[in-house]
């Protein structure tokens, strides 16, 4: 004996008032001489609760061998007569106990640090392929039928599949190919769709089952049939075809995505009828025109007027400047300037007031160009796992810096196509910036403009003699897939005192030209330009 401590079983009964019933021995095991409660130190450094008269064994059952049970460390509680009672499955920090005879479960341990079943038995990216099943028995059956040649893990159920895979996304994404083997029932089919959206579509392959689940194949001795189905796993693609009258009726009965005011700029909202989910809004402009400030005004507006999560990928500025810029709009001051008079504490308070809750706005912290596929996967993560409804990418041209000629075009074609597909499949709104060439068209690829739902062109004379003209941006709607209205989209004025943008009316512009001042209507006064009911 080396020490004593409270016995959890006695304490639960209101006994062990002195807190020393449980005796700790030098070999690591603990024993309570009052109620016979025992704990044994295992090779993982934690304690297993033992009960007198029971042993824990790797009992083969449901077609699964002792070797497979041992590999996944699935032990069965066996009584003194040799009758199995319960099976313990390890899900990382949480255990799942199943009645041996009936499909009854109970959980023990910490659910917050839950892992996929079997995740701790394989190292990250140890092979090209990982297989995910629905349930621990199916994982073991699949691993065994495949001859133990590649990692197989499991989600707890169809209902929890997406959430379980979200937690393990980095681990799963380290494999080149992800094979989904979920049950062939309706919940399993839906779980396949939800889980597949978490990853690049090229990684996901789906096994079509003729039995309910992999364990059925094993218990029926149809191992070769299962292997053939697994080897013939098809690349997953969303189901996008409808044809029947009932399909058409269902499509028509779907609620239209609600329009959201794109920005504080009334004229632009009037022409576009706001923006909707699953749209790509493209901003085109020459360099140094002020595209980032236009995006920043929209970012601030959406944070103020909605409760959705947002992601900001500004490849030409550090995340600190992006945060300062949003706080600056809230305070109407250039807080990033060293003589602004605002401390980091002031900036943080303004940022918290703007975002309303922690973890709402996400900033990509890499400065400069990056691997396009990494950016695509980051966007997928931000939308599917971090639930960002609005995403700002400034700018796509930066992603192909270093590529030349046809390589640049191919990269931009690839990126723009994939981004447009993602907005539809993942249901989010993307605000995308592209530089233009000397002809005023998207630089490097005509495809960028082709895939956009809305195309907004920004112009500013940065060398004009008048400071008002230098700070005035003309906005033109070149493309408008939803409403079809194109043409002049209004004027934006950058106020150097507040470092914010505001909208100008035609009268304001004429007043500037004639040397007058901007009327208050530019800051939101006067008659609304929004369509009735918008």
N, C-alpha and C positions, 0 to 999 in steps of 0.2 A: 504494500500500500504506500502511495506517495502523497495523497491528499483526499479531501472529501468535498462534495458540492451538493447542491439541492437535487433531489430526484424529481424529474418532470412529472412522472406518473403519480407519485405521492402528493406532490403539490397540487395537481389537478383535482385530487380527491379531498383537498383541504388538510392533508396530513403533512409530515416533515416540516413542522413548525420551526425547527432549529436550523433547517437548511443544510444538513450534512448527512443525509441518508445514503447518497450515492458515493460509493468508494471508488477512487481512481487508482488502478494498479500500474506498476512500472512497465508492463508489457503493452499498455495502451488501452486495455479494456476497462469498462466500468460496470459495477454491479451494485444493486440495491438489495440488501438483505431483508428489508421490510416487505417488499412487494415482488422481488425477483426480476425487476426491470434490468435490462442489460444493454450496453452499447459496446460496439467493437470498432476500433480504428481500422479503416480500410486503406488500400494502397493509394487512394486519391487524396489522403490527408484529412478526410472527413469521417464522421462516425455513422455506422449503420446500427439501427435499433434491432436488437435480437430478442426473441421471445423463447423462453424455455420450452423445450419439446418440439421446436421447429428447426429445420435446416434450410439453407438456401442453395439451390443446385441449378445447373444448366440443363433443364429438362427439355428434350426434343419433343415438339408437338406441332400440329397443323402442317406437317410435312417439313418443318424446319429442323435442321440437324443440330446436335449439341455444339458442333464447331461454329456454326453460324450464330447460335445463341451466345456463345462465348465471345465471338468477335465483337458483337454489339453489346456485350455485358448485360444480357437480359436474363435475370435469375428468377427462379420459381420458388416460392415458399412451400415447403413440403412438411406435413405433420409427422408425428412419431410413427404412424402406421404406413408412411410412404405415400400418402394421398396428397397431390398438389392442390394448393388452396388459392394462391394469388401469384400474378406475374408482375414484376417490376421493370418498367421501361425508363431509361435514362434520357432526359431531354435537357442536358446541360445542368443548370442549377435546379431544375424542377424534375421530380419523378412522377410517373403516372402508374398507378397500381390498378390492375385489371383482375377481376374475378376470373379464376381459371375456367369455370364452367359457363358463366353467363357474361354477356357484354355489359358489364357494369364497371365504371371507372371512378377513381378519385385521385386528386392531385395532391402532392406533397412538395414542399420546398418553395423557392422563390420564382414566381412567374415573370418577374420583370427582366431577368437575364436569360429567358428561355431561348434555347437553340433548336434547330431542326434535329429530329431524331437521327442519330448516327453522325452528326456533323463533327463531333469530337473524335471520331474514329478515322477521319481522313484529313490530310493536310490541304490547305488552300491551293488550288490549281495543280494538284499532284498528277492529274491526267487531263486529257483533252475533253473528256465527257463526264458529266455528273447527271444522275437520274434522280428525279423527285417523285415520290409516291404519296398516296393519301393513307397514312397510317403506318405504324411501326411493323406490323406483321407483313404488309405488302413490301416494305423496304427490305426486310430480311429475306423474303421469298424472292424478290427481284435480284438481290445481290447473289443469292445462292444459285438461281437459275442461270445467271450470267457467268457463273464460275468464279465469282470474286475478282473479276478483271477490272472493275472501275467503281468509283464511289457511288453509293446509293443512300439517299437520305429521305426523310418523310416529314410532311406537315401533319399537324394534329388531326385536321378534318378538312373537308371541302370549305366549310364556312370560315375557317381560320387561315386558309391557304395563302391568300394575298398578304395578310398581316404577318404570318410566320416568315414568308419569303422577303418581305420588306426588311425585317430585322436582320436577315442573313444575306442581304443583297450583295454586299461587297464580296463575301465568301463565294456565293454562287456565281457571281460575275467573273471570277477569276478563271473559270473554265471556258473553253472555246465553244462548247456545245452543251445545251441544257435540254434533257429529254424529260418530258412530263408524262407520267403514267398514272393519271387519276382515274377514279372509278368511271364506268361508262354510263352512269345515271345522270339525271339532269343537274344535280348539285356539282358533280364532278366535271361536267362539261362547262358549267359556268365558272368553276374554280380554275379551269384551264385557261379560259379567256382572261380572267382577272389577273392571274399570275403572269401570263405571257406578256402583258402590257408593261411589266416592270423591266423588261430586257429588250435589247436590240432584236428586232424580228428575225434577223439572220441566225441568231443563236438558238432559237426555240424550235424544238421538234416534238411532235406529239405521237404517242403510240395509240393506235386504235385497237381496243380490246373487244373480243367476242364474248368473253366472260366478264363478270362484274369487276373483278380486281385481280392482281397478279397472284395473290395467295390461292385463289380458286384454281388457276392453272397448275400450281404446284401440287395441291391436294388431289387433283384429278390426273396427275401424272403427265400433263401436256407441256412438258418443259420445252421441247423442240418447237412447239407451236408458239409459245411465248417468245422464245429467242428470235424466231422469224418475224414476229410482230414488232419486236424491239428493233431489230436490224432494219426493218422497213419503215421506221418512224418518219413521218412526213414533216417537212418544214411547215410551221404554223403560219396561217394567214387569216386575218379577220374575215368573217363572213359578211360580204358587202353586196350580195345580189338579192333583190326582191323581184317577184314576178306575179304572184297570185293576187286576185282581187282583195283577199283578206290582208295580204302584205301591204297593198296599196292603201287600204282603208286605215290600217294601223299607222302607216307612215303619215297620212294626212291628219290623224287624230293626235299626233305628238304635239306637245306645246312648243311653240317657237321659242328659241333661246332669247331671253330678255335682253333688250338693248341697254347698254350702259353708256353714259356720256363719256366719250373718249378723253375729254380734256376740259379745262375751263374755257376753251375757245368756242364761242357759240356758233360762229359761221361754219366751222368744221363739223360740229355735231349736227347742224341742220342739213348739211349735204350728205353725210354718211348715215344719218339716223342712228348715231352712236356706233358702238362696236358690239359684236356678239362673240360668244365663245366659239372656238374652232375656226377663227379667222386669222389671217396673216396680214398685218398692216406694214407696208414697206415705206420707209422714208428715204428719198433720194436727194443728194446734194453734193456740191463740190466740197473739198476739204476746207476746214476752218470757217464754215458758214454758221455753226452753232447748233448742230444736230443734237448733241448731247444735252444742251440746255432745253431744247424742245421736249426731248424724252423726259428730262427731269421734271418739267412742269406737269407732264401727263402722269408720271409716277406719283408725284405729290398729290395730284387730284384724285387718283384712284385709291390711294391710301386713305385720303380724307373722306371719300364718299362711298366706299365699299368696305366689306369686312374680309375680302378674299386675301389669301397669301400671294406674295409677289416675289419674283426673282429678278435680279439686276446683274447683267453681264456687260460691263463697260470695259472693253479690252484696252482702251487707251488711257485709262485713269485708275489709280489705286483705289481700293475700297474705302479708304479713309476719306478721299475727296468725294466719293459718291454719297457717303453718309453725311458729310458736311453740307453737300449740295441740297439734300432733302431737308435737313434741319434749317438751312438758310431760307428755303421757301416758307417754312413754318414761321420763322422769325422775321422774314422779309429783311434779311441783312446778309452781307457777304462774310459769313462767319469763318470762312477758310483763310481770310486775310489776317496776317499777324497783328494788325492794328485795329481789328474789328471791335475789340473790347469784349468779346464773348469767350468764356472759358470752356474747357472740355465738359465741365459739369453742366453749363448752360446748354451746350449742343446736345448732350445726352438727354437732358430733360425735354428739350424740344422734340428730339427723335422719339422718345417714349410717348409723348403726347400725340404725335402724328400716327404712330403705328398701333397704339392702343393696347397691344398685347405682345408678350415676348415671343420671339421666333417667327414673326409674321413676314418680315422682309429678309430675303436671302441674297447675299452678295458673293459673287464669284471672285476669288482672291488672286487669280493669276493675271499678271500684267503682260500684255503683248500677245503675239500669235501663239497658237496652240494646235495640237493634233485635232483635226476636224471630228474624228470619231470619238475622241475624249469629250469634246464639247457636246456632241450629240448625246452621249451617254449621260453626261452631267445634266443636260436639259431633261432627259427622260427621268432621271432620279429626282430632280427638283419638282417635276409635275406629278409623278406617281407616288413618291414616298413623302415628299415635303408638301404636297398638295398645293402647289403654286398655280393659280388660275391665270395670272398675267406674267409674261416673261419678256424682258427687254434685252435684245442682243445688239450691241453697238461696238463694232460693226462687222458684217460678214466678210468684207474685203480683207480685214486684218487676219482672218483665219488662213488665208492662202499666201501670206507674205513669204517670200522665198521661192515660190513656184513661178514658173514663167510659161508664157505662150499657151499651148494646148493643155499643159498640165494644170495651169491655173483655171482655165475654163472648165475642164473636167471636174476639178475639185469644187468649184462654185456650182456647177450643174448638180453635182451629187448632193452637196450640202443643202441647196435651196429646195430640191425635190424632197429630200428626207425631212426637212423642217416642215414643209407644207403638209406632208403625210402625217407627221406627228401631231400637228394641231388638230387634224380631223380625228385621228385614232384615239388621242389622249384627251381631247376636248379642252383645250386651253387657247388663250389669245396670245399671239406672238407679235411683238413690235420689233421690226427688223430694220437696220440701217445699212445702206450700201452707198459707197462713193459712186460718182458718175464720171464718164469719160468726157471728152471735149464736145461730144454731140448731145450731152445731157442724158445719156442712157446708162443703165446700171453697168458699172465697170466689170469687165472680165467675162460676163455671162448674160445673155439675153433671157435665160431661163428664170433668173431671179424675179424679174418683173412679171413673167408669164404666170408664175405660181401664186402671186400675191392676190389677195382679195381687194385690197385698197392700195393705191399708189399715191403718195403725197410728195410733192417736189418743193424743196426749200431753196430760196434764192436770197442773197444779201450782198450788197456792194460794200465790201470791207474796206475799200479805198476811197469812198465818196468824200467830198469836201465837207459835207454837213454831218455833224455827229448824229443827228436824228436819222439821217439816211443810213449811216454806217450801222446803227443799232436797230434798223427796221428790216424784218424778214418778210418776204412775200411767200405765201403758201398757195400752191396750185394742186388741185385734185386731178391727177392724170388717169386714175383708174378707180372704179367704184362698182364692184360686182353686185353689191346688195341693192343699191338704189339707182345706179346708172347715171347719177348726176356728176358731171365733171366741170372743170373750169376754175376760176379764181376762188381760193379758199380762205381769203382774209389776210390780215397783216398782224404780225406779232412784233412787239416792241420790247427790247431788252433795256431794263432800267439799271444803269450802273450803280445807282445808290443802294438799291435793294438786292441786286443781282438776281432778279426774277423777270420772267416774261409776262406780258399782258397783251390782250387783244386790242387792236385799233380798228375803228370804223373808217369808212371812206372819208368822212368829215374830219376825223383826227389826222389822217394822212395829209389831206389838203391843208389843214391848219399848220402842220409841221412844215410843209413846203413853203407856205406863205410866211413862216416865221412865228406862228402862234403857238399856244400850248395845247397839250392833250386834254380833252374834256374828261370828266369823271366817268362818263359812260364807257370808256375803255376799260374801266375796272369793274364793270358789271352793272352799271346803272342803265336806265332807259328801258326801252321795250325789249322783251325777250325775243331772241331769234330762233328758239327751239320750236319744232313743229308742235301743233296742238296735241296734247296728250302724251308728249314725249318726256 
